[in-house]
Amino acid sequence: MQRKRFNRAILAACTLLLPALACAQSIKLTLGHGAAPDNPRHLASVKFAELVKARSAGRIEVQVAPSAQLGDDAAMVTALRTGALDLSANSQGAMAAAVPEYAAYGMPFLFASPARAFQVLDGPLGRELADKSAAKGMVVLGYWDNGIRHMTNSKRPIRTVEDMKGLKMRTPPDAVLVDIMQALGAEAQQIKFAELYVALQQGVVDGQENPLANFYASKLYEVQKHLTLSGHMFQMTPLVMGKRSWDRLPAADRALLTQAAQEATAYQRQLSREADERLLDDIKAKGVEVHTIDAKAFAQATAKVQDKWLTGPAGPYLTKVVKAAGSQ
């Protein structure tokens, strides 16, 4: 009789403990991105993984896959939505293909600095964008900084709009950037970032445009000798998690990931800000010539890009972003 009571007690205890044991199971997540290992995007991804591992006492492990090991940004957006990938520090252009409102932040010459863009993104409009992302199967954990974009090429200095005519310029899969290049008279060609160095080296394209951190980390200065500080576009890097992966996690783990992402976001923005402050001298030291543009003329030439997007699916949201940007 005592043995039966003991066995029943053990069974009851195990039944009560099962939910806790299930929650304590180890979890492995994968975070993919397309940047080089020295890029702030990768360094912050590693920081995020370290924070998650430490705060879960090693129970949750985030494996970071840089340099487009899991495909380009567009492929990773698809993988997030289907559940094939857990997390990605992705790109504004690739996200805009699924959530058109991301394109609002890339309008030409809309933001003079990342800080001004984040004043908008960290408020109600950023939360609205996160809601639209969730409706398309992606949970926003943070808006990272992909910098203000500048142009480089191997042919000639770019100072005027006329200097853009006929240049073959690489763009990522970002419809706004394609519109900007075409408005300036250049020929836009979409090439994966992982293939960009070779494309520039072999003359498939004459030039490209990227933030200074991307340009330097990928050693594009070896194949591009003219840098123009055009500042034609701001881009963010959304840190997103596939909703299918998110929904599988208990509430406590979601809270843990959210807190780690907040800290990693602050760290990434700091790294990007510091990179912009120091990299120009490093780039000049590599033998790259640095030029400036007639900003007013470039803005006038690309004004039709914003007009076009105001009539598209993202138009209502874009109107609010433009208004918020102008009120800062």
Secondary structure in CASP SS format (residue, H / E / C, confidence):
PFRMAT SS
TARGET T0000
AUTHOR 0000-0000-0000
METHOD secondary structure of the structure
MODEL  1
M C 1.00
Q H 1.00
R H 1.00
K H 1.00
R H 1.00
F H 1.00
N H 1.00
R H 1.00
A H 1.00
I H 1.00
L H 1.00
A H 1.00
A H 1.00
C H 1.00
T H 1.00
L H 1.00
L H 1.00
L H 1.00
P H 1.00
A H 1.00
L H 1.00
A H 1.00
C H 1.00
A C 1.00
Q C 1.00
S C 1.00
I E 1.00
K E 1.00
L E 1.00
T E 1.00
L E 1.00
G E 1.00
H E 1.00
G C 1.00
A C 1.00
A C 1.00
P C 1.00
D C 1.00
N C 1.00
P H 1.00
R H 1.00
H H 1.00
L H 1.00
A H 1.00
S H 1.00
V H 1.00
K H 1.00
F H 1.00
A H 1.00
E H 1.00
L H 1.00
V H 1.00
K H 1.00
A H 1.00
R H 1.00
S C 1.00
A C 1.00
G C 1.00
R C 1.00
I E 1.00
E E 1.00
V E 1.00
Q E 1.00
V E 1.00
A E 1.00
P C 1.00
S C 1.00
A C 1.00
Q C 1.00
L C 1.00
G C 1.00
D C 1.00
D H 1.00
A H 1.00
A H 1.00
M H 1.00
V H 1.00
T H 1.00
A H 1.00
L H 1.00
R H 1.00
T H 1.00
G C 1.00
A C 1.00
L C 1.00
D C 1.00
L E 1.00
S E 1.00
A E 1.00
N C 1.00
S C 1.00
Q H 1.00
G H 1.00
A H 1.00
M H 1.00
A H 1.00
A H 1.00
A H 1.00
V C 1.00
P H 1.00
E H 1.00
Y H 1.00
A H 1.00
A H 1.00
Y H 1.00
G H 1.00
M C 1.00
P C 1.00
F C 1.00
L C 1.00
F C 1.00
A C 1.00
S C 1.00
P H 1.00
A H 1.00
R H 1.00
A H 1.00
F H 1.00
Q H 1.00
V H 1.00
L H 1.00
D C 1.00
G C 1.00
P H 1.00
L H 1.00
G H 1.00
R H 1.00
E H 1.00
L H 1.00
A H 1.00
D H 1.00
K H 1.00
S H 1.00
A H 1.00
A H 1.00
K C 1.00
G C 1.00
M E 1.00
V E 1.00
V E 1.00
L E 1.00
G E 1.00
Y E 1.00
W E 1.00
D E 1.00
N E 1.00
G E 1.00
I E 1.00
R E 1.00
H E 1.00
M E 1.00
T E 1.00
N E 1.00
S C 1.00
K C 1.00
R C 1.00
P C 1.00
I C 1.00
R C 1.00
T C 1.00
V H 1.00
E H 1.00
D H 1.00
M H 1.00
K C 1.00
G C 1.00
L C 1.00
K E 1.00
M E 1.00
R E 1.00
T E 1.00
P C 1.00
P C 1.00
D C 1.00
A H 1.00
V H 1.00
L H 1.00
V H 1.00
D H 1.00
I H 1.00
M H 1.00
Q H 1.00
A H 1.00
L C 1.00
G C 1.00
A C 1.00
E E 1.00
A E 1.00
Q E 1.00
Q E 1.00
I C 1.00
K C 1.00
F H 1.00
A H 1.00
E H 1.00
L H 1.00
Y H 1.00
V H 1.00
A H 1.00
L H 1.00
Q H 1.00
Q C 1.00
G C 1.00
V C 1.00
V C 1.00
D C 1.00
G E 1.00
Q E 1.00
E E 1.00
N E 1.00
P C 1.00
L H 1.00
A H 1.00
N H 1.00
F H 1.00
Y H 1.00
A H 1.00
S C 1.00
K C 1.00
L H 1.00
Y H 1.00
E H 1.00
V C 1.00
Q C 1.00
K C 1.00
H E 1.00
L E 1.00
T E 1.00
L E 1.00
S E 1.00
G E 1.00
H E 1.00
M E 1.00
F E 1.00
Q E 1.00
M E 1.00
T E 1.00
P E 1.00
L E 1.00
V E 1.00
M E 1.00
G E 1.00
K H 1.00
R H 1.00
S H 1.00
W H 1.00
D H 1.00
R C 1.00
L C 1.00
P C 1.00
A H 1.00
A H 1.00
D H 1.00
R H 1.00
A H 1.00
L H 1.00
L H 1.00
T H 1.00
Q H 1.00
A H 1.00
A H 1.00
Q H 1.00
E H 1.00
A H 1.00
T H 1.00
A H 1.00
Y H 1.00
Q H 1.00
R H 1.00
Q H 1.00
L H 1.00
S H 1.00
R H 1.00
E H 1.00
A H 1.00
D H 1.00
E H 1.00
R H 1.00
L H 1.00
L H 1.00
D H 1.00
D H 1.00
I H 1.00
K H 1.00
A H 1.00
K C 1.00
G C 1.00
V C 1.00
E E 1.00
V E 1.00
H E 1.00
T C 1.00
I C 1.00
D C 1.00
A H 1.00
K H 1.00
A H 1.00
F H 1.00
A H 1.00
Q H 1.00
A H 1.00
T H 1.00
A H 1.00
K H 1.00
V H 1.00
Q H 1.00
D H 1.00
K H 1.00
W H 1.00
L H 1.00
T C 1.00
G C 1.00
P C 1.00
A C 1.00
G H 1.00
P H 1.00
Y H 1.00
L H 1.00
T H 1.00
K H 1.00
V H 1.00
V H 1.00
K H 1.00
A H 1.00
A H 1.00
G H 1.00
S C 1.00
Q C 1.00
END
